[in-house]
Amino acid sequence: MFVYLALEICAILIPLLYSYDRKLQFYLKLKAVIFSLLFVGIFYVGADILFTQHGIWGFNPKYHSGIILLGLPLEEWLFFLIIPYASLFLHDTLVYLYPNTKLSIRLTTVVSILLVVCLGALVLFNLNKAYTSIYFSVTIFAIILALISSVKILSQFYLTFLVILIPFFLVNSVLTGSFISEPVVWYNNAENLGIRIFTVPVEDISYGFSLILFNLLLINKLAIFFEKKSVNGNSI
């Protein structure tokens, strides 16, 4: 049963179909998106390989293709392209439809400081839990980086992420064992807080948040770079 692959196909289908919508014009930043997904994905895949090797999580062969590369099934490699792509598309769609729906800079800063403090405390009290301590730390870094480099993106993302969480939980609930007899992805609860929303470890929210935010920040920089390069090239 290719449950994992089927979920990914469902997740990417609509974003792909509407990427060339004339109003949204998501296709104009596809080059930046692809570069970003590959670059950010390298770090997350590397950590994924290490986590799998150390038994922090693993994959049920019953629900994936059986094609394994460096200890990860093919579907897990595709995850770092498909899920961020779909999430970025949804973020852009929401920003396009509701351009003025965002937090104020002051509120964004306050929310960011509170998150950093709370996540920092959880890290300090759970240094023995790899998933918790590492990815909460990564999220802290992502928030601080966003505050420094592009607080506007962060002010929008705090709200769009609340919407992104809806399909996120639908997909992750199945992956972690909801609606099927066994989980597609299993977790070693000794390495996380053991707190689950439905069947999804709470750390997955932090994981997804940082993964998408890093891509948003990099895409913003790359889009500016490619635009300047195009203008300079046309002017020669």
FENHUZI-V749729 format. One record per pair of residues at least 12 apart in sequence whose C-alpha atoms are under 6 Angstrom apart, sorted by sequence separation. I is the first residue (numbers start at 1). J is the second residue. D is the distance in whole Angstrom. If there is no record, write none. Layout:
BEGIN
i,j,d
I,J,D
I,J,D
END
This chain:
BEGIN
i,j,d
119,136,6
176,199,6
116,140,5
173,199,6
173,200,6
41,80,6
37,81,6
108,155,5
103,155,5
102,155,5
102,156,5
3,63,5
4,64,6
131,191,6
132,192,5
2,63,5
130,191,5
131,192,5
1,63,5
2,64,5
129,191,4
129,192,5
142,210,6
91,160,6
5,75,6
12,82,6
15,86,6
139,210,5
12,86,6
63,184,6
60,184,5
59,184,6
59,185,5
58,185,6
58,186,5
84,212,6
57,186,5
57,187,4
57,188,6
56,188,5
36,215,6
36,219,6
33,219,6
32,219,5
32,222,5
32,223,6
END
